[in-house]
Amino acid sequence: MVEPNKISEALEDADWIIAMEEELNQFERNKVWNLVPKPSNITIIGTKWVFRNKLDEHGTITRNKARLVVQGYNQEEGIDYDETFAPVARLEAIRLLIAFAAHM
């Protein structure tokens, strides 16, 4: 299965629609954002979908991953954001942390 380049291509495939729904459900479950009325004096920062196939060690597609990301090139530090972070933990880091905790 090919990774779509446009949202219109993704919307033609049920697997990609499920991946997008999972991403939006994660936002809701983690309370990532609150919908508010658009202020009249502020430029809204857009979003876009990024689509990736997750592969196993043999190169077989295991799942489709859809991420809704901010179009960061529209942002200005100090105006639109103060700091950035990516809440990601690799499995190797988690294993290391657990092994260290067990050792202590």
N, C-alpha and C positions, 0 to 999 in steps of 0.2 A: 504494500500500500504506500502510495506516494504522499509525502507531506504537502498539504495545500499551501499555496502562496497567498491566497486571498480568502476572506471570510465566505464569499459566494461559493468557492470550491468546497470549503469545509461543510457548508450547510447542505450540500448534495449527498453527504455520506453520514449515515446514522451513527457510525462509530465515533466520528469527530464531534457530532452533536452531543453524544453522551459525555465525551471528554470535556466539552465546554460547560455542560451542565454540572459536572463534578467540580470544576473550578469555581463556578458561581456558588455552588452549595458550600464549598470550603470557605468562601468569603463570608457567607451568611453564618455558618457554624462558628467561625472564629471572630465574628463581629469586627470585620476589617474596616468597614466604612458605614457611615450613616448618610442616607439620602437627604439632601437639604435643597431648598430653593436656590436657583442660580442668582448670585449677586449681579447687579447691573454694571458695576464698575470694575469687575475682575474678569480677566481672560480665563476661560476654562481650559484645563490641560486635557488633551485627548488621550485615548487609550487605543491599543491595538491588540489583536490576538496573535500569539506566536504558537506555531504547531510543530511538535517534534514526535517522532516515533522512538519509543524506548526499546532497545535491543538487548537480547541475552548474549552470553559469551559466544554463541554460534552465529550471531548476526540475524537471528530470527526476531521479528517484531513481537514484543510481548504486550505492549499496550500503546495507545495514543495518548499524548500529553498535550493539553491545551493550556496556555497561560495567558491571562489578561494582564498586559503590562502598560505602564504609563509611557507616553511619548515624551521622554525626558529631555529631548532637545528643545522643548518649549519652556522648560523651567529655568528659573533664575535663583541661585542660592541666596538665602536671606529673605527672599520674597515669597517663593512658592514652597520652599522647604528649608529646614535648618540642618538636618543631618540625614544620612542614608544608611540603610542596613539591609542585609539579606538574611533572614532567619532560616538558615540551611545548616543541617548537621549531616555529615557523611557517616555512613555506617562504621567505617574504620575509626572515626573519632569517638563514636559512642562506645565501641568495643574497648578502646584504650581507656576511656573514662571508667567503665565498669571494672576492668582489670585492675586499674590503679586503686579504685575504691575497695575492691576485694583484698588487695594486697595490704592496704592500710588498716 
